Amino acid sequence: MLLRDEAATEALGRGLAPVLRAGDVVTLSGELGAGKTCLARGVLRGLGLAGDVASPTFPIVLTYDPPE
C-alpha cells in the first residue's frame, strides 16, 4: 500500500483504530522514515490519546521481578 503523505498515513491509522480490540497486537515493520510513527500516531489518536506519540522504532523496555 502506498500512501500519499503523512496525513494519509495518519488517517489510515485512525481508520484502523475502531476495529482494534483489547489484546490485539499490531506489528509495525519498515525502514527508518517508512511512516511507522505516523501510523501509530493515527491509531492512538483514533483511540482517544491526545498526548505525544514516541517512535515505535526504538522502544526500550526494562522489566524487573518484584522482590520476594
Helices and strands as residue ranges (DSSP letters): H 6-16, G 17-19, H 36-46
